[in-house]
C-alpha cells in the first residue's frame, strides 16, 4: 500500500511541477542577461522533478512498483517459469524456438565432422596407404549409421507407441489445462498449500533471526503457488517435467542399428589393439571416429515425420499456456523491465535489474532494522542515541598528567584495608572520569563513527593547512621549504598510505583520522596558498596607503580574498575524505559505513550495499549544503566583482 501511494504521489508531483515550471516560464519576467548567475537561482520545482524521476526509475527498475501493485505477480510468474523450464527440453527437439529439428542439426554436425576427419586422413603424410584405406572404411561405416535412424520403415513399433503415448499425455494435459478447476485440488490439499504459502513468507520479505538478532533476507521468490492461476501452472509444470523425462530417456534404436554400432566399435577396438607404438596417429584418428559413433548412438535422431504430432501438441500447449496467463503477460512486459522471474531446479529467482537493484520498500525496511539498537548490523546500530555520563566526557578531555604534577602522594590503603581519598586522589578521579555526574544524550553507531572520523580529519587539516598555506603564499622561505614536502606525498593515492598508517597507528580511530588529515591537509594548503598568492596587488597597496599594519592586511585583505579558494578546497576535501574513509574502513575496522559495505559485499547483501551508498551520498550532501550556506554568508560578493 505504501509503495502504491508513493508511486502515485511521485507521478502527481512530476506532472504538477512540470506544468508549474512551464507556467512560470511564460509569466516570469527575467531581466538578467544570459550568463548572469541570478538566472540559475531558485527552481525548487525542478529539484522536485529531478529527485522524483530518479526515485520513480528506482521503483520501476527494481520491480517495486510490480511488488506494490501486484504482490502475487512474482509468485505466479514463478509457476509460469516452471512450465517454461519443463517445456525447454521438449521444445529443444523441434523448430519452435530453434531454426531446425534437433535431429537435423545433429546429422549436419556429425556429417561435417566425418568429412573433416576423412579429408585429414586423405591428406595426412603420417599415414600409409593401408592405414588410410582402413580408416576411411571406418568412416564410411559410421556415416551409414545415420540412415538406419532416419528411415521410417526401420523404426521399431515399440518406439512409435512410446512417442504416441507421450503425445497423448500432452494432449490430455491440454484438455485438462483448459478446465477452470484444474488441477482438481481437494479441500485437504488446499489447506496444506495455504499453510505452506503462509510459512514461506512474502516476495522479498526481510526477516530477523530470533536467535542471533541478525538480519536475514529471503532473496528467492516464494515457490509454493499462492493463487489459483499459479496452482494451475505449477501442476502443469510437474506433469510436463515427467513427460520431458520420459521423452529424454527414449532412443530410436533398432536391431540393425545396434548391430552396426557394436560391429564398428569392435572392429576399431581390434584395429587399435594391433597398432604399434609408432602408429599413434592412426590410433588417434580411430579413437576420434569411435567418439563420433558414440555421439550418434546417444543422440535423439528420428525419422523426419516421426515427431510431427508431438510437435503440434507442444505448440498447441505453448499457445494455450500463453493465453491462460491473461493479464500476467502484460504485467510481466510492463512492470518487470530488463528481466523476469526464472525457474532453476527447485527455486525461482529474479533475473534482471530486480535482482541487483534492491527495492526501495525492502531497503527502507532493512534500514529501519539496522537502525534499531536491538538488531543493528553486527550488533551496532547505524545511528542511535546513548545516555552517557558527563564524567566520561570530562575524563576524555582532561589529560591524566594533571593529577601527576600535583604535589603529594596518591592515597595508600590502611591496615584495615580501607582507602581514604586525599586531594590528589580526588583529582585523579576527575581527570580519569571515575565519578558520577549527570547523563546527556550522545549519538553512536556506524554512521556517527564515520561522520566523526571525516569531521575530525577535515578539522585538523583546516586548522594546520590553512595557516601553512597562507604562510607559503606570503613567504619565500615557507614556500621553498614546505612545497617539496607537500608535493612529494600529495600525488600518492590515499590507498597507498592506508596500509602503512594503519599498521603503524593501529586499526582504531587514530589511524583513520590521521589518514583523512593527510588527505585534507594537502588540499587545504594548496587552496590557501592559491588564495593568498592571488590577492590583487591594488588592494594590498591601497591598504598600505591607508596605514594598515601587516596583521591588518592579512586579516582584512588577504584572508577575505583567500576565502573563496579555501572554502572551495574544503568542499573538495570533503569528497576526498569520504572516499578515503570507506577505503580505510574496508582495510581495517569494526565500525563505520565502509566496514558495513565491506561485510555486505561478502554475503551479497545488495540492500545493505545500496543503503551504505545512499548514506554516504546523503552525508556528503549534508556537508556540501552546510558549506554552501557558509559560503553565502561569508563571501556574498563572490561572482559579483
Buried (B, 14 or more C-beta within 10 A) or exposed (E): EEBEEBBEEBEEBBEEBBEBBEEEEEEEEEEEEEEEEEEEEEBEBBEBBEEBEEBBEBBBBBBBBBBBEBBBBBBBBBBBBBBBBBBEBBBBBBEEEEEEBBBBBBBEEBEEBBEEBBEEBEEBEEBEEEBBEBBBEBBEBBBEBBEBBBBEEBBEEEBBEBBEEBBEBBBEBBEBBEEEEBBEBEEEEEEEBEEBBEEBEBBBEBEBEEEEEEBEBBBBBBBBBBBEBBBBBBBBBBBBBEBBEEBEEEBBBBEEBEEBBEEBBEBBEEBBEEBEEEBEBBBEBBEBBBEBBEEBBEBBBBBEEBBEBBBBBBEEBBEBBEEBBEEBBEBBEEBBBEBBBBBEEEEBBBBBBBBEBBBBBBBBBBBEBBBEBEBBBEEBBBBBBBEBBBBBBBBEEBEEEEBEEEEEEBBEEEEEEEEEEBEBBEBBBBBBBEBEEEEEEBBBBBBBBBBBBBBBBBBBBBEBBBEBBBBBBBEEEBBEEBBEEBEEEBEEEBBEBBEEBBEEBEBEBEBBBBBBBBBBBBBBBBBBBBBBBEBEEEBBEEBEEEEBEEEEBBEEBBBBBBBBBBBBBBBBBBEBBBBBBBBBBBBBBEBBBBBBBBBBBEEEBBBBBBBBEEBBEEBBEEBBEEBEEEBEEBBEEBEEE
